[in-house]
Amino acid sequence: MKTNPLVALGRAGQSPWIDYIHRGMIASGELARRIADDGIRGVTSNPTIFEKAVSSGRDYDDQIRALARAGTPILDAYKAIVTDDIRAAAGVLRPVYDASRGDDGYVSLEVDPDLARDTKATIARARELFDAVGRPNVMIKIPGTKEGLPAVEATIAAGIPVNVTLIFSVRRYEEVAAAYLRGVERWIAAGGDPRNVASVASFFVSRIDTAVDALLLSTVERWPGSPKAGTALSLLGKTAVANARLAYARFLAIFDTPRWRSLALLGARVQRPLWASTGTKNPKYSDVKYIEELIGPDTVNTIPPQTMDAFRDHGVVADTLSGSGAGAKAVLDDYALMETGIEEVCARLEDEGVKSFLDSYRKLLAAVEGRLKIASAG
């Protein structure tokens, strides 16, 4: 009988997390089945996912009616709905958390996107959300913006698990890893047990290919038949994976230094790279491209349900990360010959990502408001 490729990912050192959550998925037992059958080791959420669930899900009717009867303000109602879902998912994943001794079994909950550029407010909200859920296997998602970096450090220093999201560039990844190390050192200095704090660095993948491929095709159109156009064509669909592989090479180097080894001896955990945005957006590419090409030890892949189904059906598991740094650098060196550098693309994608999450957050609040009004009117 064929081994489920999703389960095989775990044997290769990569934890598959599902990039999706809604109340019906928990109540129906779907999440528990995915854990048992597919080896799912964690769950991530974001405002877009919750907005869709709250807007269309009948599973929220009873709670929304109760919140409406109580005259609950919109923000408080949103917090109650979301934290209840996260708490319930954390309960389902608690056996995974216990069996892995805190390496996996997490549910990620995002700090309000309108705080992405506000360090102090992000720190306060991270603590508030963690306390509200009241479960050890919750990771608070903090964007890896310039303003988010000190918030990551402070939140880790408070002993709260953190999922650093919206990372696009290798340079920003290095800054995120540095913030994590400082946070762990502060937590230990304050008497905290480093085994009780975990973190992942969510590196977004497919969005990079979408942006870079458009630039490469414009280069081909401007200089058809030229060597530059030839280079551009050869790079289509390669830069996102190369960027992630280079980040993985940096991960291996950062977490193999005397500084890190001294922390590891005290029980500190590596901050694993998490591959996010791994659904294939270009139909010309394999629907499992961003899983198969990014498999390796000490990593996480947070996978949308449709991509998860595709990988279960025809995914191939092999270590495609170890030793891939040199080839990845060669791809990005070739891309450096183009007019737009990878760091410029990543900076733009970060800004777009912050805006996208903020737009989804506002839609989510509007959805909650709309349903409260309907419930109040009977």
N, C-alpha and C positions, 0 to 999 in steps of 0.2 A: 504494500500500500504506500502511495506517494506521501512523503512527509510534507506537511503544510509549510510552504516557504516562509510564512510569517513566524511560525514557531522556530524554524531554522535560523532566522535572524538572531534570535536570542542566543542560540548556540554559537553564533559567529561573534558574539560580544556586543551586538547592537540591540537596544531595547525598542520595540515598536510601541509607540503611543498613538492613540487615535485622536485626530484633530476634529472632535465633534462631541457635543453633549446636549441632551435635552431630557426633560423629566420623564417622558414616556420611555426613553431608552433605558433609564434606570429602573422604573417601575415594572416594565415588561420582562426584565431579566436579560435584555439584549446585551448590556454591558458585561454582566456576569458571564454570559455565553461567550462573548468575544475574549474575555480573559481566559476562560477554560479552553476554548477551541483554537484561538488564534495566538495565544501567548501575549495578549496585550498587557503592557506593563504600566500604562499611565494614560492620562487624559489631559488635553489642553482645551481651553475655551477662549473666546474673544467676543467682543460686542456684536460682531456680525452674526456669529452662531446663535447667541442668545436672542438677538432681534428676530431672527427667523422663527425660533422656537416659541417665543412669547406671542408673536403676531398670529401664528396659526395653530398653536397647540391647545387643545381642549384640556390638557392635563393641568393647566393653570387656573381653570375656571373657579374652583372652590376657594383657592387662596386669594384670587383677585376679588371675589365677592366679599370675603372676610376683610380684606384690606380696605375695600370701598366703604363697607359698613362702619369701619373704625375711623374713616376720614383720614387715612394715612397719606402723608405728602408723597409726591411722585418719587423723589430720591430715596426716601425710606422704603417705599414699596418695591422699587427696583432692587435695593439692597437685600430686602427680605426674600424676594423671589430667587435672586442669583445665589445668595449664600445657602439657601435651602438645597438648591440643586448641587452645589459644590460639596456641601456637607454629606448629602446622600451618596454622591459618587465616591467621596473619600471613604465612606463606610464600606462600599462594595470593594474598593481597592485596598482596604486595610490589610487583608491577608497577604497581598503581594508585598506591601510595605514591610510587614513583619518578617516574611520569609526572606526578603532580600536585605534585611537589617538596615532599611532606610535608603537603599540605593534607588529603588523604584517604588511604584505604587502611589504616585503623586497625581493630584488634580491641580491644574494651574488656573488661577483666578487673576484677572488683569486689574491693575490700578486704573482708575478713571482716566480715559485718554485725554481729557481736557487738562490733565496735570502733567503732561509729558514734558513740558518745559519749565516746571516748577519743582525744584529739588525738595524744599522743605515740606510742601504739601504732599508730595509723593511719599516721603518718609512717613509722615503722619498717617496717610491713607493706607499704606502697606501694613502698618501695625494694627490699624483699625480693622481691616479686612481679615487679617490672620486671627485676631482675637474673636471676631464675629463668627467665623466658621468654627473655631475651636477644635481643630483637628491637626495632629502633627504632620500628616501627609498632604498638606496643602502647600503649593508653591505660589508665591505672589509674583505676578508678571510685572516687570518694570522695564520700560523701553530703554534700549541702549543708546539714548541720545546723550549729548554732552552734559545736559542737566541731569540725566538719569544716572550717570556714573557714580556721583557721590551718594545718591540715594541707594544704589546697589550696595555700595560699601557699608553704609550705615545700617541697612536692613540686615545684611549678613552679620554685621557686628552685634546686632540685637538677637541673633540666634534664629532668625526667620529664614526658611528656605526661599530661594529666589530663582525665577525663570527670567533671564534677561532676554527680552524680545527685540525684534526689529534690528538685528545686526546684519549689515550687508557687506562691509569692507573688512579686510584682514587687519588693517590698522585699527579700526574700532574694536574688533575682536580682541586684539592685544590689550587695549585699554580696559575692556570688560574683564578680562582675566586678571589684570593687575588690581582692579577694584575688588574682585573676589578675594585675592590673596590678602590685601590689606584688611578687608572685613574679617577674614578668618583669624588673622593675627590679633586684631582688636578683640574679637570674641574670646580667644584663648587668654589674652592678657586680663580680661575682665573675669576670668574664672569659668568660662563656658566650656562645655565639652564639644570639640569639633565634630564628633560623630553625630551630633544632633542637628547639624546644619548642612544642607545640600544645595547644589545649584546646577543649572544647565545654562548654556549660552546658545540662544536660538538664532541660528544663522540662516537667513532666508535665501532660497536658491532659485527657483524657477523664474521669479520676477526679474532676476538679473539677465537671464537669457532673453526674456521678452524685450527688455529695454536695449540690450546690447545688439541683439539680432537686427532690430530696426535700424540702428546706427550703421551696422555692417552693410545692410542692404542699400542704404542710402549712399554709402561709399562706392558700392558696385555700380549704382546708377550714374554717379558723377564721373567715374573713371572706368568705363567698361573696357574690358580686355587688358587693363594695365596690371603690373605686378601687385600694386596695392589692392586692386579689386580681387585678384587671385588670393591674396592673403586673407582678405575679408571673407571670401567664400569659404575658405578652409577653416575659419573660426566659428562659423554658424553652429549654434547649439553646444559649444564647448566651454565658453567662458564661465558659466555659472558653476559647473562641476569643478573646473580648474580653480576657481576662487575658493570654493569650499575645501578642496583638497589642500590648498595652500594654508588655509586656516587650520586644518587638521595637523599639518606638519608643524605649525607654530604651537598648537596645543601640546603635541608630544615634546617639543623643546621646552616650553614653559613649565610643564609638569615633570621635568626631569632635571631640575636644578637643585643645588644644595639648599637653597631657601625653601623650595617645596618639600624636599625630602625630610627636612627637619619638622615641618608641619605634619607630613604624612605619618611620621613616627608617633605623633601624638593622636593620630586617628582621623586627621582631616581627609576629606574626600576630594577627588579631582572634580573640577567643574567640567562636566562632559559637554562636548559640542552636540547640539541638537539641530538636526536638519529640518527646517520649516519651509512652508510653501513648496511642498514636494509633489503636488499634483501637476501633471504635465499640461501646459496651456497650449502648446503648439501641436496640432494633430499630426504633423509630419514626424514627430518624435515618438519614441516608445512611451506607452502609457505608464511604464514602470521605470523610466529612465533615471529619475532622481532618487530611486531607492537602490536599484542595482549598481549604480556607479558611485555610491557613497556608503558602502558597507565596510565596517571595521570595528575593532575593539574600542570600548569605552565611548560609544556614541549612542545617540537616540535619534529616531526618525519619527516625527509626528505626522501621521498619514491621514489624509481625508478618506472617508468611507469608500468612495468610488475607486480611488487608487488602491486602497487596501484590498478590495474585492479583486481587482485586476492582478495584484501581486500574488494573492492566494491562488489564483487560477494559473498563472504562467510565469511567475517570478523565478529568477535564478539567484541563488545565494553563493557569493564568493567574496573574499576579502579584496575589495577594490580600492582601499584607502592606504594600507600599509605600503610604504615605499613609493607613493605616488607624487611626492612633493616636487621632485625634479621635473617631471613631465608637466605638472601644473604650472610651474614657473615658466617653462618654455612657451606655453599657450599664452600666458599673460604678458610675457615679453613680446610676443608677436602682436598682441592686441595693443601694446604700447606704441606701435607704429601708426595706429589710427589717430584721428584728430581728437577724440575724446578719451581721456584716461579713465581707468576703472574706478578710481576714487571719486571722480566727478559724477559718474553714473550712480555710484553707491550713495553719495550725499543727496542726490535728487530723489532716489528711491526711499531714503529714510524720511525725507520731508513728505513725500507722497504717502508713505505708510502711516505716519502720524496723522495726516489729514484723513486718510481712509478710515482709520480706527475711530477718529473723532466723529466723522460723519455717521458711522454705524452706531456709535454710542448715542448720538442725538436721536437717531431713528429708533433705537431701543427705548429711550426715555419717552419718545412720542408714542410708541406702541403701548407702553405701560400706562401712560396718561389716557390714551384712547380707550383701553379696556377698562380702566377704573371708571371713566365717565359712563360707559355703557352699563357697567355693573351698578353704578349709583342710580342710574335711571330705571333699573329693573329690567 
